[in-house]
Amino acid sequence: MLPSGSSSGCGGWNNVPTDLLCDIQSCLFGADRCYFRLACKAWQSAFSNSNCESDLQLGNVQRNHRFPILVHIGSNSEQVNFFDPVTNSTSSLPSPSLKGTEPVVRCSKHGWLLISSQGSSSELFFLNPFTSERIDLPKMLCHQDGFTFSSPPTSSDCMVICYTVFSTSVNLYSIHRGQYRWNYSSAEKKGTNFKSSYSNPVYHQGLFYIMGMNGNLCIHDPGPRRSTKFMSLPRSPCASIRRAHLLESRGKLLSVFTGPMGRFLRVFELKQTTMAWKEIHNLEDTMLFLSSTSLLSATSSGADISGLGNKVFLDRFSGRDGIFYSLATRKFHTFWSGRNSSDWRDTKEYTYSAWIEPNLEKHTETELRWFPASR
């Protein structure tokens, strides 16, 4: 039998400890979580005076490791900020490895960030923001259009590549784990009208793919003979493109194009037989996570939470609420404030943020050394 009523509107439930309310809230999602917080005045007051919205600690990261989370590092900061789009919660962790740097996130993959320093145009390093582990790379001019790496930086086969598009050529720099110097190559564009999209390359089936603003491709083979070719497509997938992004998802190459102010967001798949982009109108159980420096995918299949598939989660916020795009409604939404709009006006972008797959694995000193123990 429930306790007798009270003026708070929750009956005896207004005496539930705040810690217990936070634990219950962490198991809820979307509208259910919002309604739970608004059930009565006592609970509203408890949540407003608690740190429940900053409960993304390592234990929760480990529990929800199947979905990427957004990472943002402020300039001159030794703190890493996290946002979990599934629970709409934020948190931060100290990162002593960032001391003395002005970090700029370049790309994210395999649970690692590739970071350059604004204070030094040549400093480049890997960072695991969950463990604060750091791997320094040989110095490199970081004024490049895009970066990526093939495998975890602790792997013996890890290779980093970056590129810059000029009026007549594309310059590429690459380095393998254990090497002390960057390798340089240049490919003449030869009238292909390849314009930089300033997006990161993708490593796919042993090749690096760089996508131009109009959807055409520059394909680099990093093998012993090191070759680069350009692939012009029959036509641009869409007009008035603001940003173009490329990713690999389930063995396929996908692209995401966005228009000015988010007036459109369209997803395409590269058909290898015809080398043409075909638009995808339904991602089914696939979730995409898009920022200016990263584009990741995950599957909602088998998740405890329903309704996550067929969406593109962005690095944009409406107040404190994360924004996502639904391919079903073709609109931008939030799970919390009920936003429903055809563009992303009046939202804030977290520049140089990145989606990352949580990685709590610890490594040995040898694994965290890019060079061999002795030269």
GIMO-V670958 format. One record per residue. N is the residue number from 1. RES is the residue in three letters. PHI is phi as a letter, one per 40 degrees, with the letter a starting at -180 (999 if undefined). PSI is psi in degrees with one decimal (* if undefined). NEAR is the number of other C-alpha atoms within 8 Angstrom. Layout:
# GIMO-V670958
n->N res->RES phi->PHI psi->PSI near->NEAR
n->N res->RES phi->PHI psi->PSI near->NEAR
This chain:
# GIMO-V670958
n->1 res->MET phi->999 psi->133.8 near->2
n->2 res->LEU phi->c psi->151.1 near->5
n->3 res->PRO phi->c psi->161.8 near->7
n->4 res->SER phi->c psi->160.7 near->6
n->5 res->GLY phi->c psi->167.7 near->8
n->6 res->SER phi->a psi->169.9 near->8
n->7 res->SER phi->c psi->-16.0 near->6
n->8 res->SER phi->c psi->-17.9 near->9
n->9 res->GLY phi->g psi->-1.5 near->8
n->10 res->CYS phi->b psi->5.0 near->12
n->11 res->GLY phi->g psi->-145.8 near->12
n->12 res->GLY phi->c psi->-11.8 near->11
n->13 res->TRP phi->c psi->-12.4 near->7
n->14 res->ASN phi->c psi->-8.1 near->10
n->15 res->ASN phi->c psi->8.8 near->5
n->16 res->VAL phi->c psi->130.3 near->8
n->17 res->PRO phi->d psi->142.8 near->6
n->18 res->THR phi->d psi->-39.2 near->9
n->19 res->ASP phi->d psi->-39.0 near->6
n->20 res->LEU phi->c psi->-39.7 near->8
n->21 res->LEU phi->d psi->-41.6 near->9
n->22 res->CYS phi->c psi->-39.6 near->10
n->23 res->ASP phi->c psi->-42.2 near->8
n->24 res->ILE phi->c psi->-43.0 near->8
n->25 res->GLN phi->c psi->-35.6 near->10
n->26 res->SER phi->c psi->-16.7 near->8
n->27 res->CYS phi->c psi->-2.9 near->6
n->28 res->LEU phi->b psi->165.9 near->9
n->29 res->PHE phi->a psi->147.8 near->10
n->30 res->GLY phi->f psi->-134.9 near->10
n->31 res->ALA phi->c psi->-35.4 near->8
n->32 res->ASP phi->d psi->-40.8 near->8
n->33 res->ARG phi->c psi->-40.3 near->10
n->34 res->CYS phi->c psi->-47.1 near->9
n->35 res->TYR phi->c psi->-36.2 near->8
n->36 res->PHE phi->c psi->-42.6 near->8
n->37 res->ARG phi->c psi->-29.6 near->11
n->38 res->LEU phi->c psi->12.3 near->9
n->39 res->ALA phi->d psi->-36.8 near->9
n->40 res->CYS phi->a psi->167.2 near->11
n->41 res->LYS phi->c psi->-37.3 near->9
n->42 res->ALA phi->c psi->-41.4 near->9
n->43 res->TRP phi->c psi->-37.8 near->11
n->44 res->GLN phi->d psi->-43.8 near->11
n->45 res->SER phi->c psi->-40.5 near->8
n->46 res->ALA phi->c psi->-43.0 near->9
n->47 res->PHE phi->c psi->-38.5 near->12
n->48 res->SER phi->c psi->-23.5 near->6
n->49 res->ASN phi->b psi->11.2 near->6
n->50 res->SER phi->b psi->177.5 near->8
n->51 res->ASN phi->b psi->29.7 near->7
n->52 res->CYS phi->c psi->-31.0 near->7
n->53 res->GLU phi->c psi->-5.0 near->9
n->54 res->SER phi->b psi->44.8 near->9
n->55 res->ASP phi->b psi->17.7 near->10
n->56 res->LEU phi->c psi->77.2 near->13
n->57 res->GLN phi->c psi->173.9 near->7
n->58 res->LEU phi->d psi->-34.1 near->7
n->59 res->GLY phi->c psi->-41.8 near->7
n->60 res->ASN phi->c psi->-36.5 near->9
n->61 res->VAL phi->d psi->-44.1 near->10
n->62 res->GLN phi->c psi->-39.3 near->9
n->63 res->ARG phi->c psi->-35.9 near->6
n->64 res->ASN phi->b psi->31.7 near->7
n->65 res->HIS phi->c psi->-11.8 near->10
n->66 res->ARG phi->c psi->-17.5 near->7
n->67 res->PHE phi->b psi->139.3 near->8
n->68 res->PRO phi->c psi->155.3 near->13
n->69 res->ILE phi->b psi->159.0 near->12
n->70 res->LEU phi->c psi->133.2 near->13
n->71 res->VAL phi->b psi->135.0 near->12
n->72 res->HIS phi->b psi->132.6 near->11
n->73 res->ILE phi->b psi->121.0 near->12
n->74 res->GLY phi->c psi->157.4 near->8
n->75 res->SER phi->c psi->146.8 near->7
n->76 res->ASN phi->f psi->35.8 near->8
n->77 res->SER phi->b psi->142.4 near->12
n->78 res->GLU phi->b psi->23.4 near->10
n->79 res->GLN phi->b psi->137.3 near->11
n->80 res->VAL phi->b psi->129.0 near->14
n->81 res->ASN phi->b psi->138.3 near->11
n->82 res->PHE phi->b psi->148.5 near->12
n->83 res->PHE phi->b psi->124.9 near->11
n->84 res->ASP phi->b psi->110.8 near->12
n->85 res->PRO phi->c psi->-21.7 near->10
n->86 res->VAL phi->c psi->-39.2 near->6
n->87 res->THR phi->b psi->-2.1 near->9
n->88 res->ASN phi->f psi->35.1 near->10
n->89 res->SER phi->b psi->151.8 near->11
n->90 res->THR phi->b psi->158.3 near->12
n->91 res->SER phi->a psi->177.9 near->12
n->92 res->SER phi->a psi->154.9 near->10
n->93 res->LEU phi->b psi->141.7 near->9
n->94 res->PRO phi->c psi->148.8 near->7
n->95 res->SER phi->b psi->87.7 near->11
n->96 res->PRO phi->d psi->-24.4 near->7
n->97 res->SER phi->c psi->-14.9 near->9
n->98 res->LEU phi->c psi->-2.0 near->11
n->99 res->LYS phi->d psi->131.7 near->8
n->100 res->GLY phi->g psi->3.4 near->5
n->101 res->THR phi->b psi->162.0 near->10
n->102 res->GLU phi->b psi->82.4 near->12
n->103 res->PRO phi->c psi->139.0 near->14
n->104 res->VAL phi->b psi->116.2 near->11
n->105 res->VAL phi->c psi->127.7 near->14
n->106 res->ARG phi->b psi->-40.8 near->12
n->107 res->CYS phi->a psi->170.7 near->13
n->108 res->SER phi->a psi->137.3 near->15
n->109 res->LYS phi->a psi->145.7 near->12
n->110 res->HIS phi->f psi->31.3 near->9
n->111 res->GLY phi->g psi->13.5 near->11
n->112 res->TRP phi->b psi->147.9 near->14
n->113 res->LEU phi->b psi->140.5 near->14
n->114 res->LEU phi->b psi->122.3 near->13
n->115 res->ILE phi->b psi->140.3 near->13
n->116 res->SER phi->b psi->168.2 near->16
n->117 res->SER phi->b psi->129.0 near->13
n->118 res->GLN phi->c psi->-29.6 near->9
n->119 res->GLY phi->c psi->-19.5 near->6
n->120 res->SER phi->b psi->117.7 near->7
n->121 res->SER phi->c psi->-3.5 near->11
n->122 res->SER phi->b psi->-1.4 near->10
n->123 res->GLU phi->c psi->128.1 near->13
n->124 res->LEU phi->a psi->132.6 near->14
n->125 res->PHE phi->a psi->158.4 near->11
n->126 res->PHE phi->c psi->146.9 near->13
n->127 res->LEU phi->a psi->130.0 near->13
n->128 res->ASN phi->c psi->106.4 near->12
n->129 res->PRO phi->c psi->-13.8 near->11
n->130 res->PHE phi->c psi->-27.7 near->9
n->131 res->THR phi->b psi->-7.4 near->8
n->132 res->SER phi->g psi->18.6 near->10
n->133 res->GLU phi->c psi->142.8 near->9
n->134 res->ARG phi->b psi->141.8 near->10
n->135 res->ILE phi->b psi->117.0 near->11
n->136 res->ASP phi->c psi->140.0 near->9
n->137 res->LEU phi->b psi->160.6 near->9
n->138 res->PRO phi->d psi->148.3 near->9
n->139 res->LYS phi->c psi->145.9 near->7
n->140 res->MET phi->a psi->136.1 near->9
n->141 res->LEU phi->c psi->118.9 near->8
n->142 res->CYS phi->c psi->8.9 near->9
n->143 res->HIS phi->c psi->69.0 near->5
n->144 res->GLN phi->b psi->161.5 near->9
n->145 res->ASP phi->c psi->-28.3 near->13
n->146 res->GLY phi->a psi->156.0 near->12
n->147 res->PHE phi->b psi->155.0 near->13
n->148 res->THR phi->a psi->173.4 near->15
n->149 res->PHE phi->a psi->153.8 near->12
n->150 res->SER phi->c psi->-33.4 near->9
n->151 res->SER phi->a psi->171.8 near->10
n->152 res->PRO phi->d psi->141.1 near->11
n->153 res->PRO phi->c psi->-13.6 near->13
n->154 res->THR phi->c psi->-8.6 near->8
n->155 res->SER phi->c psi->146.0 near->9
n->156 res->SER phi->c psi->-22.1 near->7
n->157 res->ASP phi->c psi->13.2 near->8
n->158 res->CYS phi->c psi->135.2 near->13
n->159 res->MET phi->b psi->134.7 near->12
n->160 res->VAL phi->b psi->139.9 near->11
n->161 res->ILE phi->b psi->145.1 near->11
n->162 res->CYS phi->a psi->162.9 near->13
n->163 res->TYR phi->a psi->159.4 near->12
n->164 res->THR phi->a psi->133.7 near->11
n->165 res->VAL phi->c psi->125.4 near->10
n->166 res->PHE phi->b psi->-178.9 near->7
n->167 res->SER phi->c psi->-32.6 near->4
n->168 res->THR phi->b psi->-6.1 near->8
n->169 res->SER phi->a psi->167.0 near->11
n->170 res->VAL phi->b psi->121.1 near->12
n->171 res->ASN phi->c psi->133.1 near->12
n->172 res->LEU phi->b psi->141.2 near->11
n->173 res->TYR phi->b psi->136.3 near->11
n->174 res->SER phi->a psi->156.6 near->11
n->175 res->ILE phi->a psi->138.6 near->11
n->176 res->HIS phi->c psi->153.8 near->9
n->177 res->ARG phi->d psi->132.8 near->12
n->178 res->GLY phi->g psi->-16.8 near->8
n->179 res->GLN phi->c psi->150.6 near->9
n->180 res->TYR phi->c psi->-18.0 near->6
n->181 res->ARG phi->b psi->151.4 near->6
n->182 res->TRP phi->c psi->144.5 near->10
n->183 res->ASN phi->c psi->139.7 near->7
n->184 res->TYR phi->b psi->139.5 near->8
n->185 res->SER phi->a psi->157.2 near->7
n->186 res->SER phi->b psi->138.0 near->8
n->187 res->ALA phi->b psi->126.8 near->9
n->188 res->GLU phi->c psi->134.3 near->7
n->189 res->LYS phi->c psi->-29.5 near->11
n->190 res->LYS phi->f psi->50.7 near->6
n->191 res->GLY phi->g psi->19.9 near->5
n->192 res->THR phi->c psi->-7.2 near->7
n->193 res->ASN phi->f psi->40.2 near->5
n->194 res->PHE phi->c psi->114.3 near->10
n->195 res->LYS phi->b psi->138.6 near->8
n->196 res->SER phi->c psi->136.4 near->11
n->197 res->SER phi->c psi->-3.7 near->11
n->198 res->TYR phi->f psi->30.7 near->6
n->199 res->SER phi->b psi->162.5 near->14
n->200 res->ASN phi->c psi->146.2 near->14
n->201 res->PRO phi->c psi->170.8 near->13
n->202 res->VAL phi->b psi->134.4 near->11
n->203 res->TYR phi->c psi->117.1 near->12
n->204 res->HIS phi->a psi->117.0 near->10
n->205 res->GLN phi->f psi->45.7 near->4
n->206 res->GLY phi->g psi->0.2 near->7
n->207 res->LEU phi->b psi->152.8 near->10
n->208 res->PHE phi->b psi->125.4 near->12
n->209 res->TYR phi->b psi->127.5 near->12
n->210 res->ILE phi->b psi->125.4 near->12
n->211 res->MET phi->b psi->133.5 near->15
n->212 res->GLY phi->c psi->170.5 near->13
n->213 res->MET phi->c psi->-29.9 near->12
n->214 res->ASN phi->c psi->10.2 near->11
n->215 res->GLY phi->g psi->-4.9 near->10
n->216 res->ASN phi->c psi->166.6 near->13
n->217 res->LEU phi->b psi->144.9 near->13
n->218 res->CYS phi->b psi->120.4 near->12
n->219 res->ILE phi->b psi->121.0 near->12
n->220 res->HIS phi->b psi->125.7 near->11
n->221 res->ASP phi->c psi->112.1 near->10
n->222 res->PRO phi->c psi->10.1 near->10
n->223 res->GLY phi->c psi->-175.4 near->6
n->224 res->PRO phi->d psi->-35.4 near->4
n->225 res->ARG phi->c psi->-12.1 near->5
n->226 res->ARG phi->f psi->89.7 near->8
n->227 res->SER phi->b psi->155.9 near->8
n->228 res->THR phi->b psi->135.4 near->9
n->229 res->LYS phi->b psi->158.6 near->8
n->230 res->PHE phi->b psi->139.7 near->10
n->231 res->MET phi->b psi->106.0 near->8
n->232 res->SER phi->c psi->131.8 near->7
n->233 res->LEU phi->c psi->157.1 near->10
n->234 res->PRO phi->d psi->-36.5 near->5
n->235 res->ARG phi->a psi->159.8 near->4
n->236 res->SER phi->c psi->138.4 near->9
n->237 res->PRO phi->d psi->-34.1 near->7
n->238 res->CYS phi->a psi->161.8 near->7
n->239 res->ALA phi->c psi->166.7 near->5
n->240 res->SER phi->f psi->47.9 near->6
n->241 res->ILE phi->c psi->130.7 near->12
n->242 res->ARG phi->c psi->-50.0 near->8
n->243 res->ARG phi->b psi->149.6 near->9
n->244 res->ALA phi->b psi->133.7 near->16
n->245 res->HIS phi->b psi->152.3 near->12
n->246 res->LEU phi->b psi->144.5 near->15
n->247 res->LEU phi->a psi->163.6 near->10
n->248 res->GLU phi->b psi->130.7 near->12
n->249 res->SER phi->b psi->117.1 near->9
n->250 res->ARG phi->f psi->42.0 near->4
n->251 res->GLY phi->g psi->4.3 near->6
n->252 res->LYS phi->b psi->151.9 near->8
n->253 res->LEU phi->c psi->123.5 near->11
n->254 res->LEU phi->b psi->154.0 near->12
n->255 res->SER phi->b psi->149.4 near->12
n->256 res->VAL phi->b psi->126.3 near->11
n->257 res->PHE phi->b psi->135.9 near->14
n->258 res->THR phi->b psi->147.2 near->13
n->259 res->GLY phi->c psi->174.1 near->12
n->260 res->PRO phi->d psi->132.0 near->9
n->261 res->MET phi->f psi->20.9 near->7
n->262 res->GLY phi->g psi->26.9 near->11
n->263 res->ARG phi->c psi->-18.2 near->10
n->264 res->PHE phi->a psi->156.1 near->10
n->265 res->LEU phi->a psi->116.9 near->10
n->266 res->ARG phi->b psi->142.8 near->9
n->267 res->VAL phi->b psi->136.8 near->11
n->268 res->PHE phi->b psi->155.7 near->11
n->269 res->GLU phi->b psi->136.8 near->12
n->270 res->LEU phi->c psi->118.4 near->12
n->271 res->LYS phi->c psi->109.8 near->9
n->272 res->GLN phi->c psi->-29.5 near->6
n->273 res->THR phi->c psi->-35.9 near->4
n->274 res->THR phi->b psi->-8.3 near->5
n->275 res->MET phi->f psi->49.0 near->8
n->276 res->ALA phi->b psi->150.9 near->9
n->277 res->TRP phi->c psi->130.8 near->9
n->278 res->LYS phi->b psi->128.1 near->8
n->279 res->GLU phi->c psi->141.2 near->8
n->280 res->ILE phi->b psi->125.3 near->9
n->281 res->HIS phi->b psi->-11.9 near->7
n->282 res->ASN phi->a psi->115.8 near->7
n->283 res->LEU phi->c psi->-4.7 near->11
n->284 res->GLU phi->f psi->-116.6 near->6
n->285 res->ASP phi->c psi->8.2 near->10
n->286 res->THR phi->c psi->137.9 near->12
n->287 res->MET phi->b psi->135.2 near->15
n->288 res->LEU phi->b psi->147.8 near->11
n->289 res->PHE phi->b psi->110.7 near->13
n->290 res->LEU phi->b psi->130.2 near->12
n->291 res->SER phi->a psi->179.0 near->12
n->292 res->SER phi->c psi->-19.7 near->10
n->293 res->THR phi->b psi->-1.5 near->13
n->294 res->SER phi->a psi->153.3 near->12
n->295 res->LEU phi->a psi->109.6 near->12
n->296 res->LEU phi->b psi->164.9 near->13
n->297 res->SER phi->b psi->156.2 near->9
n->298 res->ALA phi->a psi->165.3 near->10
n->299 res->THR phi->b psi->138.5 near->8
n->300 res->SER phi->c psi->-1.8 near->12
n->301 res->SER phi->c psi->129.3 near->5
n->302 res->GLY phi->g psi->0.6 near->4
n->303 res->ALA phi->c psi->154.3 near->6
n->304 res->ASP phi->c psi->-18.5 near->4
n->305 res->ILE phi->b psi->132.8 near->7
n->306 res->SER phi->c psi->163.2 near->7
n->307 res->GLY phi->g psi->16.1 near->4
n->308 res->LEU phi->c psi->-23.9 near->9
n->309 res->GLY phi->c psi->165.6 near->12
n->310 res->ASN phi->g psi->33.3 near->13
n->311 res->LYS phi->b psi->153.0 near->13
n->312 res->VAL phi->b psi->112.5 near->12
n->313 res->PHE phi->c psi->134.6 near->13
n->314 res->LEU phi->b psi->170.5 near->11
n->315 res->ASP phi->c psi->35.4 near->14
n->316 res->ARG phi->b psi->153.0 near->10
n->317 res->PHE phi->b psi->143.6 near->11
n->318 res->SER phi->b psi->98.9 near->11
n->319 res->GLY phi->g psi->-120.6 near->6
n->320 res->ARG phi->b psi->3.2 near->5
n->321 res->ASP phi->c psi->132.7 near->11
n->322 res->GLY phi->c psi->147.0 near->14
n->323 res->ILE phi->b psi->141.1 near->13
n->324 res->PHE phi->b psi->157.3 near->11
n->325 res->TYR phi->b psi->131.0 near->13
n->326 res->SER phi->b psi->122.9 near->12
n->327 res->LEU phi->c psi->-19.4 near->12
n->328 res->ALA phi->c psi->-44.0 near->7
n->329 res->THR phi->c psi->-17.4 near->5
n->330 res->ARG phi->f psi->39.8 near->8
n->331 res->LYS phi->a psi->166.4 near->11
n->332 res->PHE phi->c psi->135.7 near->14
n->333 res->HIS phi->b psi->169.4 near->12
n->334 res->THR phi->b psi->155.2 near->13
n->335 res->PHE phi->c psi->-15.0 near->10
n->336 res->TRP phi->b psi->-50.9 near->9
n->337 res->SER phi->c psi->-3.7 near->6
n->338 res->GLY phi->g psi->19.4 near->7
n->339 res->ARG phi->c psi->140.7 near->9
n->340 res->ASN phi->a psi->95.2 near->8
n->341 res->SER phi->b psi->159.1 near->8
n->342 res->SER phi->c psi->-3.9 near->10
n->343 res->ASP phi->a psi->-176.3 near->10
n->344 res->TRP phi->b psi->30.3 near->10
n->345 res->ARG phi->d psi->151.2 near->6
n->346 res->ASP phi->g psi->26.3 near->5
n->347 res->THR phi->b psi->160.5 near->9
n->348 res->LYS phi->b psi->132.1 near->8
n->349 res->GLU phi->c psi->136.0 near->7
n->350 res->TYR phi->c psi->96.0 near->8
n->351 res->THR phi->c psi->140.7 near->5
n->352 res->TYR phi->f psi->25.3 near->11
n->353 res->SER phi->c psi->167.0 near->14
n->354 res->ALA phi->a psi->141.6 near->15
n->355 res->TRP phi->c psi->140.3 near->15
n->356 res->ILE phi->a psi->145.5 near->15
n->357 res->GLU phi->c psi->118.0 near->12
n->358 res->PRO phi->d psi->134.1 near->13
n->359 res->ASN phi->b psi->107.6 near->10
n->360 res->LEU phi->b psi->8.5 near->7
n->361 res->GLU phi->c psi->134.7 near->5
n->362 res->LYS phi->c psi->149.6 near->5
n->363 res->HIS phi->b psi->160.0 near->6
n->364 res->THR phi->c psi->166.1 near->6
n->365 res->GLU phi->d psi->-37.7 near->6
n->366 res->THR phi->c psi->-43.2 near->7
n->367 res->GLU phi->c psi->-28.9 near->9
n->368 res->LEU phi->c psi->7.6 near->11
n->369 res->ARG phi->b psi->118.3 near->10
n->370 res->TRP phi->c psi->-36.8 near->13
n->371 res->PHE phi->c psi->160.3 near->9
n->372 res->PRO phi->d psi->160.7 near->8
n->373 res->ALA phi->d psi->-37.7 near->6
n->374 res->SER phi->b psi->145.3 near->4
n->375 res->ARG phi->c psi->* near->3
